[in-house]
């Protein structure tokens, strides 16, 4: 049993209208809305009308309690510190974790690893020697066995001279046999609507101090579509857990979505070297379909990564879609995605000139 001291601080907390989109910012115009009962950044439901805007405190606006809550948040929470003693045990150490995906554009990959203690600050150790198989739900099933990459322990890929791209409409199963245990997971690969285009121009989230990436496209009729957008700068994926852009179609089913801001280049305006998007950079996005399970998995990732505020959730393992033959929990996700790649935008001087100088 080990004891850790966790400190949480909140300073200068202010009540504000709008809903939170990213750390430290609030959105008041058209675009995205956080899921019901959540103030977490970067997990959104799409909105098609400005008239439908709501604030995170919309359920409190008509009540005296809501007013008191806002006043207390503004006046009294100018500085606070809590010291919490957390007791950690070693009961669930050495669990398996898996990061696996199959898409309509890229060959499937699987990374199998073992978990570490909380106080071990090092890369997860990959697990070698596993038997890894992916199959679909057609009759007869199409299956492929992955092989371990000789350069990366625990990383499994499709053998050379073979291909196994995902097909929209099929369900895929992943089986991993390792160290006397079998890990299994399934995910449905749904079709994604092609993205029409993207544009890059100053974001209103930071009063035009930062460039934003905006997507345009049709949302098809029929509820139950879930999306994830991946942003690439000079062919490199921008990946931060608290900046993931995901959404459901619950509020915009069948509408055309315009100026959907899926990424904002937040940085310290006084430190231009911290910018992610710079002059002459090439920007494009991948619009992908994800399952409902994957949507809520990513939603929990963002919750877990956004700690230290008044609205933070307790840290906990995120529920996986993997099961283990030994009954122990498995960490990670197997996700199947259809992919639509956007046009490429090159950052030119005209875009730079639109930014407000700090």
C-alpha positions as CSV (number, residue, x, y, z in Angstrom):
1,X,0.0,0.0,0.0
2,X,1.4,3.4,-1.0
3,X,0.2,6.9,0.0
4,X,0.3,9.8,-2.4
5,X,-0.5,13.5,-1.7
6,X,-2.5,15.2,-4.5
7,X,-2.9,19.0,-4.5
8,X,-5.6,20.7,-6.5
9,X,-5.6,24.5,-7.0
10,X,-8.1,26.8,-8.6
11,X,-7.5,30.5,-9.0
12,X,-9.5,33.3,-10.5
13,X,-12.5,31.1,-11.5
14,X,-15.1,33.3,-13.2
15,X,-18.7,32.6,-14.3
16,X,-19.1,33.0,-18.0
17,X,-21.7,32.4,-20.7
18,X,-21.2,30.0,-23.6
19,X,-19.9,26.5,-23.4
20,X,-16.4,25.2,-23.0
21,X,-14.6,24.0,-26.1
22,X,-10.9,23.8,-25.1
23,X,-8.9,24.5,-22.0
24,X,-9.4,28.1,-20.9
25,X,-11.8,29.2,-23.7
26,X,-15.5,29.6,-24.2
27,X,-17.5,29.5,-27.5
28,X,-20.4,31.9,-28.0
29,X,-21.1,31.4,-31.8
30,X,-22.0,28.7,-34.1
31,X,-20.2,25.4,-33.9
32,X,-20.2,22.8,-31.2
33,X,-21.8,22.0,-27.9
34,X,-20.5,19.9,-25.1
35,X,-22.5,16.7,-24.3
36,X,-25.3,16.9,-21.8
37,X,-24.1,17.3,-18.1
38,X,-20.5,17.8,-19.1
39,X,-18.1,20.8,-19.1
40,X,-15.3,18.8,-20.6
41,X,-13.4,20.4,-23.5
42,X,-13.3,19.1,-27.0
43,X,-16.2,16.6,-26.8
44,X,-19.1,18.0,-28.7
45,X,-22.5,17.6,-30.2
46,X,-22.9,19.5,-33.4
47,X,-25.4,22.4,-33.6
48,X,-27.0,23.7,-36.7
49,X,-28.6,26.9,-35.4
50,X,-27.4,29.8,-33.3
51,X,-30.8,30.1,-31.7
52,X,-30.2,26.8,-29.9
53,X,-27.2,27.9,-28.0
54,X,-27.0,27.0,-24.3
55,X,-24.6,27.6,-21.5
56,X,-23.1,25.0,-19.3
57,X,-25.2,26.4,-16.5
58,X,-28.4,26.5,-18.5
59,X,-30.2,24.2,-16.1
60,X,-29.5,26.7,-13.3
61,X,-30.3,30.0,-15.0
62,X,-33.9,30.2,-13.8
63,X,-33.2,29.2,-10.2
64,X,-32.0,31.1,-7.2
65,X,-29.5,28.3,-6.6
66,X,-28.1,28.8,-10.0
67,X,-27.6,32.5,-9.4
68,X,-26.0,31.8,-6.0
69,X,-23.7,29.2,-7.6
70,X,-22.5,31.7,-10.2
71,X,-21.9,34.4,-7.6
72,X,-20.0,32.0,-5.3
73,X,-17.9,30.8,-8.3
74,X,-17.0,34.4,-9.2
75,X,-16.5,35.9,-5.8
76,X,-15.2,33.2,-3.4
77,X,-13.3,30.8,-5.6
78,X,-10.5,33.2,-6.3
79,X,-8.0,30.9,-4.7
80,X,-8.3,27.4,-3.2
81,X,-6.1,24.4,-2.4
82,X,-7.1,21.0,-1.3
83,X,-4.7,18.4,0.0
84,X,-6.1,14.9,-0.5
85,X,-4.4,11.7,0.8
86,X,-4.9,8.9,-1.7
87,X,-4.2,5.3,-0.8
88,X,-3.1,3.2,-3.8
89,X,-2.7,-0.6,-3.7
90,X,-1.1,-3.1,-6.0
91,X,-4.2,-5.2,-6.6
92,X,-4.6,-4.5,-10.3
93,X,-1.0,-4.2,-11.5
94,X,0.4,-6.0,-14.5
95,X,-2.8,-5.8,-16.5
96,X,-2.9,-6.1,-20.3
97,X,-3.4,-3.0,-22.4
98,X,-4.2,-2.9,-26.1
99,X,-4.3,-0.1,-28.7
100,X,-5.7,-1.5,-31.9
101,X,-7.4,-0.2,-35.0
102,X,-8.6,-1.1,-38.5
103,X,-9.6,1.5,-41.1
104,X,-10.7,1.7,-44.7
105,X,-7.5,3.5,-45.6
106,X,-4.7,2.0,-43.4
107,X,-3.7,-1.5,-42.6
108,X,-4.7,-2.7,-39.1
109,X,-2.2,-2.4,-36.2
110,X,-2.2,-3.7,-32.7
111,X,0.0,-2.6,-29.8
112,X,0.0,-5.1,-26.8
113,X,1.5,-4.0,-23.6
114,X,1.5,-4.4,-19.8
115,X,0.5,-1.7,-17.3
116,X,2.9,-0.1,-14.9
117,X,2.7,1.3,-11.3
118,X,1.4,4.8,-10.9
119,X,4.9,6.1,-9.9
120,X,6.7,4.5,-12.9
121,X,7.4,7.2,-15.4
122,X,8.4,5.2,-18.4
123,X,7.0,3.8,-21.6
124,X,4.6,0.8,-21.4
125,X,6.5,-2.4,-22.0
126,X,5.4,-4.2,-25.2
127,X,4.4,-7.9,-25.0
128,X,6.1,-10.2,-27.6
129,X,5.1,-13.6,-28.8
130,X,1.3,-13.1,-29.1
131,X,-1.0,-14.8,-31.7
132,X,-3.0,-11.9,-33.1
133,X,-5.9,-12.5,-35.5
134,X,-8.5,-10.1,-37.1
135,X,-11.6,-11.4,-38.8
136,X,-14.9,-10.0,-40.2
137,X,-18.5,-11.1,-39.8
138,X,-19.2,-12.3,-43.4
139,X,-19.7,-16.0,-44.3
140,X,-17.1,-17.4,-44.7
141,X,-15.1,-15.0,-42.6
142,X,-12.1,-13.2,-43.9
143,X,-9.3,-13.4,-41.4
144,X,-5.7,-12.4,-41.2
145,X,-2.9,-13.1,-38.7
146,X,-0.7,-10.2,-37.8
147,X,3.1,-10.5,-37.2
148,X,5.2,-8.7,-34.6
149,X,7.3,-5.8,-35.9
150,X,11.0,-6.6,-35.3
151,X,11.8,-3.0,-34.5
152,X,9.0,-2.4,-31.9
153,X,8.3,-4.9,-29.2
154,X,4.6,-5.6,-28.8
155,X,3.6,-3.9,-32.1
156,X,1.8,-6.2,-34.5
157,X,1.1,-5.5,-38.2
158,X,0.0,-7.0,-41.5
159,X,2.7,-9.2,-43.1
160,X,4.5,-7.7,-46.1
161,X,2.8,-8.3,-49.5
162,X,-0.6,-8.7,-47.8
163,X,-3.4,-6.2,-47.3
164,X,-6.5,-6.2,-45.0
165,X,-8.3,-2.9,-45.3
166,X,-11.6,-2.4,-43.5
167,X,-14.9,-2.4,-45.3
168,X,-17.8,-0.2,-44.3
169,X,-20.8,-2.1,-42.9
170,X,-18.8,-5.0,-41.5
171,X,-18.1,-5.9,-37.9
172,X,-14.5,-6.8,-37.0
173,X,-13.3,-9.1,-34.3
174,X,-9.8,-9.1,-32.8
175,X,-8.4,-12.0,-30.9
176,X,-5.1,-12.0,-29.0
177,X,-3.6,-15.1,-27.4
178,X,-0.8,-14.3,-25.0
179,X,0.8,-15.8,-21.9
180,X,-2.1,-18.3,-21.5
181,X,-4.8,-15.7,-21.8
182,X,-7.1,-14.8,-24.7
183,X,-8.2,-11.2,-25.2
184,X,-11.1,-10.4,-27.5
185,X,-12.9,-7.3,-28.8
186,X,-15.3,-6.3,-31.5
187,X,-16.2,-3.1,-33.3
188,X,-18.5,-2.1,-36.1
189,X,-17.1,-0.2,-39.1
190,X,-19.7,2.4,-40.2
191,X,-19.6,4.5,-43.3
192,X,-18.5,8.1,-43.0
193,X,-19.8,11.0,-45.2
194,X,-17.0,12.6,-47.3
195,X,-15.7,15.9,-45.9
196,X,-16.4,18.7,-48.4
197,X,-13.5,20.9,-47.5
198,X,-11.6,22.6,-44.8
199,X,-10.5,26.2,-44.3
200,X,-7.9,27.8,-41.9
201,X,-8.5,31.3,-40.6
202,X,-8.4,33.1,-37.2
203,X,-10.5,31.6,-34.4
204,X,-13.0,33.6,-32.5
205,X,-12.3,31.4,-29.5
206,X,-9.1,33.4,-28.8
207,X,-10.3,36.8,-30.2
208,X,-8.4,36.1,-33.4
209,X,-5.1,35.5,-31.7
210,X,-5.0,31.9,-32.9
211,X,-5.6,30.1,-36.2
212,X,-8.4,27.6,-36.3
213,X,-9.1,24.6,-38.6
214,X,-12.7,24.6,-39.9
215,X,-14.6,21.7,-41.6
216,X,-17.5,21.8,-44.0
217,X,-19.7,18.9,-45.0
218,X,-23.0,17.1,-45.1
219,X,-24.3,15.1,-42.1
220,X,-26.4,12.3,-43.5
221,X,-29.9,11.5,-42.4
222,X,-30.4,8.9,-39.7
223,X,-29.4,9.2,-36.1
224,X,-26.6,7.2,-34.6
225,X,-23.6,8.6,-36.4
226,X,-20.4,9.3,-34.4
227,X,-17.4,11.2,-35.6
228,X,-13.7,11.8,-34.8
229,X,-11.5,14.3,-36.6
230,X,-7.8,13.9,-36.8
231,X,-5.7,17.0,-37.7
232,X,-2.4,16.7,-39.6
233,X,0.2,19.4,-39.8
234,X,2.9,18.6,-42.3
235,X,1.7,15.0,-42.4
236,X,2.1,14.6,-38.6
237,X,-1.0,13.9,-36.5
238,X,-1.7,16.4,-33.8
239,X,-2.6,14.2,-30.9
240,X,-3.5,15.4,-27.4
241,X,-6.1,13.7,-25.2
242,X,-7.6,17.0,-24.2
243,X,-7.9,18.3,-27.8
244,X,-9.6,15.3,-29.3
245,X,-12.5,16.4,-31.6
246,X,-15.4,14.0,-31.5
247,X,-19.2,14.4,-32.0
248,X,-22.5,12.7,-32.3
249,X,-25.2,13.7,-34.8
250,X,-28.0,13.9,-32.2
251,X,-28.8,17.6,-32.7
252,X,-27.9,18.1,-36.4
253,X,-29.1,14.9,-38.1
254,X,-29.3,15.4,-41.8
255,X,-28.0,19.0,-41.9
256,X,-25.1,20.7,-43.7
257,X,-22.4,21.6,-41.2
258,X,-20.6,24.8,-41.9
259,X,-17.6,26.3,-40.1
260,X,-17.2,23.5,-37.7
261,X,-14.0,24.4,-35.7
262,X,-12.3,21.1,-35.0
263,X,-8.9,22.5,-33.9
264,X,-7.6,25.7,-32.5
265,X,-3.8,26.4,-32.2
266,X,-3.9,27.6,-28.6
267,X,-0.6,28.8,-27.3
268,X,1.0,31.6,-25.3
269,X,0.7,34.6,-27.6
270,X,4.0,35.9,-26.1
271,X,5.7,32.7,-27.2
272,X,5.3,32.3,-30.9
273,X,7.7,29.3,-30.8
274,X,4.9,27.4,-29.1
275,X,2.7,27.6,-32.2
276,X,1.7,24.4,-33.9
277,X,0.5,26.0,-37.1
278,X,3.0,28.3,-38.8
279,X,3.6,30.0,-42.2
280,X,3.9,27.6,-45.1
281,X,2.7,24.6,-43.0
282,X,0.4,22.1,-44.8
283,X,-2.9,21.3,-43.0
284,X,-5.4,18.5,-43.7
285,X,-7.8,16.4,-41.7
286,X,-9.2,12.9,-41.7
287,X,-12.9,12.7,-40.9
288,X,-13.6,9.3,-39.5
289,X,-16.6,7.3,-38.4
290,X,-16.5,5.7,-34.9
291,X,-18.8,3.5,-33.0
292,X,-20.9,4.7,-30.1
293,X,-18.6,2.8,-27.7
294,X,-15.5,4.4,-29.1
295,X,-17.2,7.8,-28.8
296,X,-17.8,7.4,-25.1
297,X,-14.3,5.9,-24.7
298,X,-12.7,9.1,-26.2
299,X,-15.2,11.2,-24.1
300,X,-13.8,9.6,-20.9
301,X,-10.2,10.1,-22.1
302,X,-10.9,13.8,-22.4
303,X,-12.5,13.8,-18.9
304,X,-9.5,12.0,-17.4
305,X,-6.9,14.3,-19.1
306,X,-8.7,17.5,-17.9
307,X,-7.8,17.4,-14.2
308,X,-7.2,20.0,-11.7
309,X,-10.4,22.1,-12.1
310,X,-13.6,22.4,-10.1
311,X,-15.4,20.2,-12.6
312,X,-12.7,17.5,-12.8
313,X,-13.8,13.8,-12.6
314,X,-12.0,11.3,-10.3
315,X,-9.2,9.4,-12.1
316,X,-10.2,5.9,-13.0
317,X,-9.5,3.2,-15.6
318,X,-11.6,3.8,-18.7
319,X,-13.9,0.8,-19.6
320,X,-12.5,-1.1,-22.5
321,X,-14.3,-3.1,-25.2
322,X,-11.8,-5.9,-24.6
323,X,-12.6,-9.0,-22.4
324,X,-10.1,-11.4,-21.0
325,X,-10.4,-15.2,-20.5
326,X,-9.0,-14.8,-17.0
327,X,-11.7,-12.3,-16.0
328,X,-9.2,-9.5,-15.3
329,X,-9.8,-6.0,-16.7
330,X,-8.1,-5.0,-20.0
331,X,-7.2,-1.5,-20.8
332,X,-7.4,0.1,-24.2
333,X,-9.6,0.1,-27.3
334,X,-10.1,-1.7,-30.6
335,X,-11.7,0.8,-33.0
336,X,-12.9,0.4,-36.6
337,X,-13.1,3.5,-38.8
338,X,-14.1,4.7,-42.2
339,X,-11.9,7.5,-43.4
340,X,-12.5,10.6,-45.5
341,X,-9.4,12.8,-46.2
342,X,-9.9,16.6,-46.8
343,X,-8.2,19.0,-49.1
344,X,-4.8,20.4,-48.1
345,X,-4.5,24.0,-47.0
346,X,-1.1,25.8,-47.1
347,X,-0.7,28.6,-44.5
348,X,0.1,31.7,-46.5
349,X,0.9,35.3,-45.5
350,X,-2.8,36.4,-46.1
351,X,-3.9,34.0,-43.3
352,X,-1.1,35.3,-41.1
353,X,-2.1,38.9,-41.7
354,X,-5.6,38.2,-40.4
355,X,-4.3,37.3,-36.9
356,X,-4.6,40.0,-34.2
357,X,-1.2,40.9,-32.8
358,X,-0.8,40.1,-29.1
